[in-house]
Each structure stands twice: as C-alpha cells, then as structure tokens.
Amino acid sequence: MQRQGHKRNTKNLSMAKVTNSFVALLLISSLLIAPYLSISEAADNSVPILESIIRTQLKKVFDNDIGQAAGLLRLHFHDCFVQGCDGSVLLDGSASGPGEQQAPPNLSLRAKAFEIINDLRNRIEKACGRVVSCSDIVALAARDSVYLSGGPDYGIPLGRRDGLTFATVNATLQNLPPPFANATTILSMLATKNFDPTDVVALSGGHTIGISHCTSFTTRLYPTQDPTMDKTFANNLKVICPTLNSTNTTVMDIRSPNKFDNKYYVDLMNRQGLFTSDQDLYTDSRTRGIVTSFAINETLFFEKFVVSMIKMGQLSVLTGNNGEIRANCSVRNADNKSYLASVAEELPVEEAWSDL
C-alpha cells in the first residue's frame, strides 16, 4: 500500500510540474503578446478574488436580466475600436466637448452597462484596493458575458490602464462600422486595425446575443425591401417596425437570442441577418465561406472568436506609466495620480485556456 501511494504521489508531482511549466509558458507568451505590467504584490494577492467578484456578480445580474450580457459585450467593442481599449467610452463629457457616449453609434449603449461596470469597480476596490483599471474590468466583464451566455471561457492578458481623454464624436463615428455598411466597408475599416476577414466574421458573431432598435435596419424594409432579406423574415420585422422611424426593438438572432452560439451564422445562410453589415458577410464571396464554416462548426467559431477577441482587447492599450487607474470609471481621477499597481493574468490553465 505504501509503494502504491508513493507511485501516486510521484505521478501527481510529475503532473503538477508539467502543469506549472505550461502555465509559466502561457504567462510568458502573454508578456510577449503585449507589454503588460508585472504583477505587483498587492495585485498578486487579488487576482483570484478579482475573477470571483466579477463572475459571481455578473451571474446574479444575468440571472435577473440576461440581456445585460450583450450590453457589456458591446461596451467592450465600442471601447476598443475607438482610441483603443482604454476605458474612454466610460468617460462623461466635459467642458472640452461631448464624450464618446454622445456620438450617434453610442447613444444606444445600455445605461445599465455603465452602472454595472462602476458597481464592479467599487466591489473590486473594496476587496483588493485600487489595482484594477476600468478598462480591464470592461474586458473581463465582456469575457464573462460570453461565457455565462453559453459561449467559450478564455484567459485574457490584463494590465491595461485607463486613458485620460476621450475621443471626439467624429473620431468615434469614423471607427465604429455602422449597421448599414457593406462587407467591403467593414473589411477595409477593420483592416486598418490589423483584422483579417476571419477576425471580422468571428467578431460579428457577437450579434448572436442582444437586441437592436428598428432604426438600425428599417432602411432594408422601406421604401423598398432589400432583396437579400428572406421574405417571411422581412414581413415579421414589418410587424415589429411598421414605419421607417419606428422606435421598437427586436432580437438580433431569431433562433437563440439569449444564448451565445453559432446560430447567428445559420441566420445569415437563411438570409435572416438583421443588419446589412451582417447579411453582406454571407453575400460577399470573400467572407461567405467563413460564415458557412462557422454555421457548420460551432467549435471552430468559438476558437476563432476567442483569438479575435484577445486580439481586439489589445488594441492601443495603455500600460506602464501611461494613463491611470480610475477611482470612478466615468471621470478622470481628480488628483491625477498615476497608480502603478495593476493586475496581470494568472489563471488556471484548465479554466482559462481550454478553448484555445
């Protein structure tokens, strides 16, 4: 019995060494991906607590209203595409001009999403101190929104710092593809951010959850119906949105609107994409095959989505002595102190990287 126990202990020790080595390799790889900060002593102790606080609280939020998951995911997109992932979309406007929230593409961002981020900010600071930026909280909230809605779980590099300025309304408009854009426009816009067609189609899959206002797609219904739209689908939309300027809302994925899955791509293959920017991904020969592959293989979609989300989450991040860690996500710190402590990724390999 002692010998068998010794063998088991030896085997467990070997497995532990392999796991630890793999985790170390992944952490080194994260540092190579982007120049994120090292873990400070304060932040090191707070990493597991940070993960638990965000996921536990968001589960409570989503149990009450799963629609908030789409709102938080969209918030991350709208933050990163404009001026990089610096939390600038969270900033209120000032005497210098309106903030990003006042730009037309952001007027439909959920007010509750901003409240959730600030609530998480307060919970984290109470438990860990001010060691986690608002931009990191947005990224983590988006990741957990995907996972808690049925999508993949994945690790993301942390250490972003919050920007001190917000983008102009014009800059916001120029960096967020509108719902009426065709594939050519979207591919060109995102190519400037180093996204290829697979990235574009994968990231568009975020539309598998959430709702849209009628005004984002009624030009496809009135005065002339878009011939690429399925007739029955169009007729159903006309009931919800009886006029060009209707203010109602509808789901973006008619098959499973509250579940993060690959049904969005099945919609596109059946000509049931809500926006021109959605449906044209299947109409255009450059992206049609990618749409089809994701519709057939959900695992493939999840894998590519994770890669593209991690890539998006590193757009023009601020690190080191740049930016700050805001006490209130909606305003710059009054004392303008540059908090040097931040959090770097340290997640269990079996949890964080199982879908890569």
N, C-alpha and C positions, 0 to 999 in steps of 0.2 A: 504493500500500500504506500509506503514511504517513497519507493522508487517511482511508482506511477505518479504520485503527487509531485515529485521532483521533475519528471518529464513535462507534466502540465505547466509547472511554473516556468521551466526553461522555454517551452513553446510560447507561453504568454509573454515572457520577457522579450523573445525574438520578435513577436508580432508588434509589441509596443515600440521596439526600436525602429521597425520598418515604418510604422505609422508616424512616429515622431520625425523620422527622416523625411517622410513625404510631406508632412505639414511644414517642416522647415523649408523644403524645396518650394512649396507653394507660396510661402511668405516671401522668400527671396524673389520668386517670379513676380509677385505683386509689386515689389520695390522696383523691379526692372520695368514694369509697365508704366509707372508714373512715379515722380519723385515725392511720394507721400512722406509725412513725418514719421519718425520713430515713436514708439510708444513711450510716453512719459510715465513716471512711477505712479502718478495719480490715475492716469488714463488706463494703465495696465490693469489695475485692480477693478476698473469699472467696466471693462469690455463685456464680460458675461452679463452683468447687470443691465447694461445698455441694451443688449439684444433682447433680454427678457422683458424689460419695461416696454419697449416698442411693440413687440409681438403680442404680449399679453393684453396691452391696452387696445391695440387695433382689433384684436379678436372680439373684444367687448363691443367696440364701435360697430364692427361689421355684423355681429350677431343682431344688432338693433337696426342697422341700415347698410346692407351690402353695397348699395350704390356709392357709398363713400370711397370704396376701393378704387373705382375708376377715377374719381376726383383727385385722389392722391397720386395715382399713376400719371395722370395728365399734368399735374402740377410739376412733376419731375421733368417731363418732356419740355414744358414751356419754360422751365428754369434753364435747363442745359442748352437748348437751341439758341437762346438769346444771351450772349455775353458769357457763355459757359456756365458750368454748374457751381454757381457762387451764391445762391440764395437771393439773387437780386429781384426775382419776381415777388418775393415776400415783402419787399420794402414798400412802405407807404410813399406817396408822392411828397414833394416838399416845395419850398418857395422857388426852387430852381426849375420846377416844372412837374407835370404829371408823371407818376411812376408807371412801371410796366403793366400794372393791373388795369390802368386806364386805357391801354391800347385795345382796339376792337377785338383781336383774337383772344384776349384775356378777360373780356367782360363776362364771358360765360363760365369762367372758372368758379368752382363751388366755393362759396364763402365759408362753408363748414370745413373745407380742406385746410384753409389758413388757420382756423381755430384749432383744428386737430394738431397741426404742427406746433403751434405755440403751447398747447397743452402738453405735448410730448417734451418740448423744450423745458418746461417748468418741472415736469416729473424727473427728467434726467438730471437736471442741475441739482435738484433736491437730493437725489441719491448719489450722484457722482461728482458734483461740483461743475464748474463751467469748463468742461474739457471736450465737449462735442459741439460742433458747429451746426447751425440751422441747415446748411446745405447738405451735410452728412445725414441729418435727420430726415430730410426730404428724400434722399436716395434710399435710405433704409425703409422708410415708410412705403415707398413705391415698390421695393422688392417684396415686402411683406404683404402688400396689397395683391400682388401677383400670386404669391404662394397661398395666401388664405382664401383666394378665389378659385383655387384648384390648379394653379399653374406651377411651374418649377420653382424650387428653392435653390438659391445660389449665393455664394460669397461675393462681396464687393469690397474693393480697396477703400479704406477710409482715410481721413486726414485732410479733407477739403476745408478751406476757410471761407468765411463769409465776405462777400465783396462790400466795398464802402460806397459804391454808387449803383444806380440803376440805369438801364438803357433808355434811350428816348423812344417815343411812340413809333417814330419812323423806323428805327433800328429793330424794334420788336416786330413790326409788320414785315420787314424785309427778311426776317429769319424764321418765321413760322409759316409753313406752307398752308395756304387756305384750302378749305374743303372742295372748292371748285377747280383746283389746279389739276392739270392732267399729268400723266406719268412723266412726260418729258420735263415739265417744270419741276416736279418733285425730285427726279433723279439729278437734275442739274443743281438744284439748291442744296441737296444733301451731299453731292459730290464735293462741294466746296468745304465740307466738314469731314471729308475723307470716308464717307459712307458709300459702299458699293450697292448694286441692285439687290443683293441678298439682304443686306442690312436694311434697306428701305422697305422691302416687303415684310421682313421679320418685325421691324418696329411698328409697322402699320397694323400688325396683329394685335396691338394694344386695344384696337377698336372692337375686340371680341367681348369687352365689357363696357358698360356705360350707356348714356343716353345722348341725344342730340336735339337741339332746337330746330324747328321746322325751317327757319330762315337759312339754315346751313345747306339745305338741299332742295328747297321748293323751286329753284330755277330749273331743276331737272323735270319738274312736273308742269309748270306754267310758263309761258302760254302754250308751249309745245312740249309734249312728253319726250324725254330722252329715249331714243330707240334702243339703247343698250340696256335699258331697265326692263325687267320682266313685267309683263302687263298686269298680272294679278297683284304683284308686289306694289306696283305703282298705284293701282286702284285702292289698295288698302291704305297707302300713305295719303291719298287724297281725302280719305275719310278723316284721318287724324289732322291733316293740314289742308283744310278746304280752300284756302286762298294763299297767294304768294307771300303775304306778310303774316301768316298765322304764327301765334306765339306758343303753340303746344310743343310737346316733346315726344320723342319715340326712342325705342331701343336701337342700338347700332347693329346688334347681331340678333336676328329674329329667331334663331334656333336655340340658343342658350345664352341669353343676355346677361346673366349674372355669374356665369362660370367662365373662367379663363381656360379656353381650349382652342382647338383649331377650326371651329365651326364658322368663324368669320371667313375663312378661305373657301369653305363649302358654299357659303352665301355668294361669294364672288363668282364661283363657277356656275351658279344658278342665276346669275345676273340680278342678284339681290343685295348688291353693295349699296350703302346709303349715299355716300358722297361720290362725286366724280373722281376724287383722289383715291378712293377705294376701288371702284369698279374698273377704272382705267388700268389698274395693275394687272388685271386679267385680260383686258382688251389689247394692251401693248405687248408685242412679241418679245420684248426684252425682259419682261417680268412674268409673263404668262406661265412659263414652265416652273418658276419658283413658287407661284401661287398654287399650282397643281400639286407640286411635291409636298407642300405643307398641308394641303387639304387631304392628301392621302396618308400622310405620315405625321401624326401629332408629335411623336418623339423627336423627329427631325426639326419641326417648328420650335419646340421647346429649346433644343440645343442651340439653334441659330439665334433665337430670341435672347437667350442668356448672353451669348457672345456679343451681340449688338447692343444690349442694354449696358453691359460693362464698358463697352467702347464709348457709348453715349455719355455714361456717367463720368468720363474723364475729359470731357470737352473743356479746354481752357480753365482747368481748376487752379485755384489759388492755394499755395502751400507756403510753408516756412514762415517768414516774417511778413508775407503779403496778407492783406485782409485782416480779419479779426474773428472772434467767436462771440456772436451777439448774445446779449442777455435777453433781449426781446427781438424775435425774428423779424418784426415789422419795422424796426428802426435801428439806425446805427448807434453803437454804444456812445453814450454822452461823454464819457471820459476819454474816448478814443484810445483806450489801452489795447495793446496787441497781445492777446493771450496766446502764449507759446505752446501750452499743452494741447494736445489733440489725440485722437484715437486712431490707431492703425488696426488693420484686420487681424483677428486671431480667433478663427472659428474652427470647430471640429471638422476634420476632413470629410467624415461620412455625412455630415449635415450640409456643409456649405458647398461642396464640390461634386456631389453625387450625380448631378445632371449635366456636368460639363463633358 
